[in-house]
């Protein structure tokens, strides 16, 4: 008998102390006052749990932490609240974790009356006491009375129960600051997205597109994790509220790894890492698609676990790129290291590895903000360094100019002439294909349009030839890519020798494909010229490293006549159709589009 009483006394001492509200407290975290009990099969009811709490069977939170990681079954939490406030009865209980599925709150008053309320992602958003992104309940706590609080939580996501009691005024003030911070954060994301959108539209640089894609995916996943997507996007769809988490995680991670591939130039610089990165992207893509048919935890748990090795992998790639002399990796390492560190902090809370606090709860937002600040610092540092170098150059130049005016004037004139020549060479190189010396595709379009206007003014036709080397992949596979490059160079010289005398504009269209526009030529003359070109290509082998490499070409022919209303793209499309017809005929031949001989 004595031993039983001793055990009951010890259990009562182990229980958390009651939470006391008074006139000096406008908010009170309940974590230090909570006890918990695990219901493995989730079948227990509130009556049985109140009885267990009365017998002291609820244990204090392990380590004082309200984060349990991914768990099975239902968790029951119990606390006693004593309202010593002289005038305030109405308090707001907020559970600062928005991803829980089912939350049942039971209040037992001193007279034995029990009040029940429910919330969670499996209920419509309107079921909450106030329209707020995190589950919440209005509590009526009589003065100078002790009320028992019993909460049942069951969820497929990480089990976290950071409960805080607020006065209405304290909650409004807290949310004012929180909403301002969230608005500022998303304002930065929107500005960053729009800025990169403008850059991508202007430069067509893939890195800006994928960074923009990552910003959008990252913003979506933070919206979901903060409960804002459930509040604003689909408040009446608990199904979307749950499925948006794995989908947004998949989108964000795929975009992030794709941006890393492009920014660090993995396909060219680190091919093996590029294959690993593609595998990681495929994993997240499959998990995102699998979220429609697989259980929530079977998808979210491995995706969350993959955050840690994914973060380490990207940091390792940045270090490798930096050691290999890729300078932009330095900024990437600093900026993205902060973002990945913040992401890892948030994921650690999901597994119960770290306690839930301001730094871990908002680790993603803090990390991304630091990323943007570091990039801004890097740009500012670069600008300051260039400005300092320019100031030194200007000062030295002025000192020398004062001593040697005449000599410096002459040198300056020479430098300006050299600069003009360099600019001219640069403009010319921007128009040329580096391998063949022919015009590149972009400059060819400008010349083609000019030729079209000239031909229209003089009522002259334009002959369009689209030439493609046959079985060029076999040349690369048999003789190597350097031999393939020599074949392309030889092809450029052959086209120049054969067509320049006719005033043709010649360009490398892409890969092993070339294009030529011959002014004032149509009909049999154009077909004869194309046939002569084809015969020369297949009759003269390319000599490389002691070997004779035989090549052939298929040629599509089209005539752009004045007044037919066709543009550059239309003409190229007709020539391309003729080229494919030549290939279908067995290659090494010339095929003309309709009305060429007309």
Secondary structure, DSSP 8 states (H G I E B T S, - for coil): -HHHHHHHHHHHHHS---EEE-TT-SEEE-GGG-EEEEETTS---HHHHHHHHHTT--EE-GGG--EEES--SEEEEEEEEEE--SS--EEEEEES-TT-SEEEEEEE-TTS-EEEEEESTTS-GGGSSSS-SS-EEEEE--TTEEEEEEEEEE-SS-EE--EEEE-HHHHHHHHHHHHHHHHHHHHHHHHHHHHHHHHHHHH--HHHHHHHHHHHHHHHHHHHHTTHHHHHT-TT-HHHHHHHHHHHHHHHHHHHHHHHHHHTTHHHH-HHHHHHHHHHHHHHHHHHHHTTTS-HHHHHHHHHHHHHHHHHHHHHHHHHHHHTT-THHHHHHHHHHHHHHHHHHHHHHHTTSS---HHHHTHHHHHHHHHHHHHHHHHHHHHHHHHHHHHHHHHHHHHHHHH-HHHHHHHHHHHHHHHHHHHHHHHHHHHB-TTT-SB-HHHHHHHHHHHHHHHHHTT--EEEEEEEETTHHHHHHHH-HHHHHHHHHHHHHHHHHHHGGGT-EEEEEETTEEEEEEET--HHHHHHHHHHHHHHHHHS-EEETTEEE---EEEEEEEE-TTS---HHHHHHHHHHHHHHHHHTTSSSEEE-TTS--
